[in-house]
Amino acid sequence: MSSNIEIIKKCKWCGKEFVARKTTTEYCSHRCSGLAYKERKRQAKLSEFKAEYSTQIEGKIEIEKLEFLSPSQVCRLLGVSRATVYRYFADNAIATVQFKGKTLVRRQDIDQLFENGHKYLKREKPAREPITEFYTSKEVQEKYGVSNSGMYKIAEREGWPKTQSRGKTLWSRSHVDRYFANQQPKEEINEWYTAADIQAAYGMTLSAIYTLVSKEGIPKKKHGNYVMYSKYHFDLAKGTTAPKEPEYYTYPEAMEKYGLTRDQLHHYLKYHNITRVKKGKYTLILCSELDSLLGSPEI
């Protein structure tokens, strides 16, 4: 039910007179009310910023008046992090005095750093080692079974260094080997399917094969013009083969393989949370996890 009150008021935003139905109405329209609300928010943010800035300035002025500074005050004075300040302390770049649980820096010592400062020396970039070993395009294609266009796409995407010599394009051997080493499956796989083999065995379309491979993360590799898919992993995804039983080491086997004492082996197992199972009176260690931890490192 609307009010019968009619009050002539002046809008606090635009200044126009209007007829208000309530004594608390301050604006003539929804638009003026919204603009006034935004202005109040803007002024509140501005006031908050001014207060914060004023506090920072006052804090800095107070620091400049102090004769001795704490590490936190040195941070604010120099505008660097605590880690950087403590690194200065460790390098003896800034003299400090340590009392019981408290570190103090004399303001005078910081001022002297700038008064006795040396000329700025531009840092030289470390010299890059020259690349002396290369593959020709033909060698890359023959060794890794990749097409010419595919090789150029990979080279552009990965940024392989290249040069020209006697009309041939030469590619950095280390960059090429590193890329294809990372593309190889981590586990040893001996049996592979081609897409045609999968279609013949399971009657799947190519799009269905690609979807399943992507969804299940089935290992694959490029061989010439063909893409090969791991037979075991594909059969496992289709449910036609049972998963392999995990392999385990006994304590003596693991100790002999990696040349460890029982205490050393137990430390690795406990610290790295290696999976162990109890079988009778023996404790068995999961081979894959221990090999991943103690095996030869790969770069």
BELZIGI-V431500 format. One record per backbone hydrogen bond with DSSP energy under -0.5 kcal/mol. CO is the residue of the C=O (numbers start at 0). NH is the residue of the N-H. If there is no record, write none. Layout:
<<CO;NH> <CO;NH>>
This chain:
<<6;8> <6;19> <8;10> <8;17> <10;14> <15;10> <17;8> <17;19> <19;6> <21;24> <25;11> <28;32> <29;33> <30;34> <31;35> <32;36> <33;37> <34;38> <35;39> <36;40> <37;41> <38;42> <39;43> <40;44> <41;45> <42;46> <43;47> <44;48> <45;49> <46;50> <47;51> <48;52> <49;53> <50;54> <51;55> <52;56> <53;57> <54;58> <55;59> <56;60> <57;61> <58;62> <59;63> <60;64> <61;65> <62;65> <66;106> <68;104> <69;73> <70;74> <71;75> <72;76> <73;77> <74;78> <74;79> <80;84> <81;85> <82;86> <83;87> <84;88> <85;89> <86;90> <87;92> <87;93> <88;91> <96;98> <96;103> <98;100> <98;101> <101;98> <103;96> <104;68> <105;108> <105;109> <106;110> <107;111> <108;112> <109;113> <110;113> <110;114> <111;115> <113;116> <119;121> <129;131> <132;172> <134;170> <135;139> <136;140> <137;141> <138;142> <139;143> <140;144> <140;145> <146;150> <147;151> <148;152> <149;153> <150;154> <151;155> <152;156> <153;157> <154;158> <154;159> <160;171> <162;169> <164;167> <167;164> <167;169> <168;136> <169;162> <170;134> <171;175> <172;176> <173;177> <174;178> <175;179> <176;180> <177;181> <178;182> <179;183> <180;183> <186;188> <190;230> <192;228> <193;197> <194;198> <195;199> <196;200> <197;201> <198;202> <204;208> <205;209> <206;210> <207;211> <208;212> <209;213> <210;214> <211;215> <212;216> <212;217> <218;229> <220;227> <222;225> <225;222> <225;227> <227;220> <228;192> <229;233> <230;234> <231;235> <232;236> <233;237> <234;238> <234;239> <234;240> <235;238> <246;286> <248;284> <249;253> <250;254> <251;255> <252;256> <253;257> <254;258> <254;259> <260;264> <261;265> <262;266> <263;267> <264;268> <265;269> <266;270> <267;271> <268;273> <274;285> <276;278> <276;283> <278;281> <281;278> <281;283> <283;276> <284;248> <285;289> <286;290> <287;291> <288;292> <289;293> <290;294>>
